[in-house]
Amino acid sequence: MKIFSGLVLISLFVAASASAADVKTPLACTVGAPSGPGFQLAIRNSTGKTLTTDTIINVELDATRAGVPGGVSECFVPDAPFAAGATILHVTKLDRDQNPVSCSAYLSSDHPSVVYANGGSETDCD
């Protein structure tokens, strides 16, 4: 009986670990025109739900520098509620010699929203 209960505990631990995996909900992202020190990204809310101003949006911009691949990863929160199907613009900074190739945007289950504690707030990127 002790062996059986140990197997049950191991099974429960494995199931709990598997359910804790980061789920990334994709958002449509398109690289736009140069804007100041970076490039404007058009991000469309393809979730079917309005996203609040506490929702963290992760962005990855793939770029090349002298033919060598690289990129920028960052996150931000919308300035206003982000309606389903709507598009917002976000500028991602690049070095002058970097050329954007593509972008991706997503919501992360690991860091879904701004964390408020001790009178302050924290925005964690994925």
Long-range contacts (C-beta under 8 A, 24 or more apart in sequence): 22-108, 22-109, 22-110, 22-126, 23-108, 23-109, 24-58, 24-106, 24-107, 24-108, 24-109, 24-126, 25-106, 25-107, 25-108, 25-109, 26-104, 26-105, 26-106, 27-57, 27-105, 27-106, 27-107, 28-105, 29-59, 29-103, 29-104, 29-105, 30-103, 31-61, 31-100, 31-101, 31-102, 31-103, 32-89, 35-91, 36-91, 37-93, 37-94, 38-91, 38-92, 38-93, 38-94, 39-91, 39-92, 39-94, 39-100, 40-89, 40-90, 40-91, 41-89, 41-90, 41-91, 41-92, 41-103, 41-105, 42-87, 42-88, 42-89, 43-87, 43-88, 43-89, 43-90, 43-105, 44-85, 44-86, 44-87, 45-82, 45-83, 45-84, 45-85, 45-86, 45-87, 45-88, 46-85, 47-84, 47-107, 48-84, 49-84, 50-81, 50-82, 50-83, 50-84, 51-78, 51-81, 51-82, 51-107, 52-78, 52-81, 52-82, 52-113, 53-77, 53-78, 53-79, 53-80, 53-81, 54-113, 54-114, 55-82, 55-107, 55-112, 55-113, 56-107, 56-108, 56-111, 56-112, 56-113, 56-114, 56-123, 56-124, 56-125, 56-126, 57-90, 57-105, 57-106, 57-107, 58-105, 58-106, 58-107, 58-108, 58-111, 58-125, 58-126, 59-90, 59-92, 59-103, 59-104, 59-105, 60-103, 60-104, 60-105, 61-92, 61-94, 61-100, 61-102, 61-103, 62-100, 62-101, 62-102, 62-103, 63-94, 63-98, 63-99, 63-100, 63-101, 64-98, 64-99, 64-101, 65-95, 65-97, 65-98, 65-99, 66-97, 69-101, 70-98, 73-125, 74-125, 75-111, 75-123, 75-124, 75-125, 75-126, 76-123, 77-114, 77-123
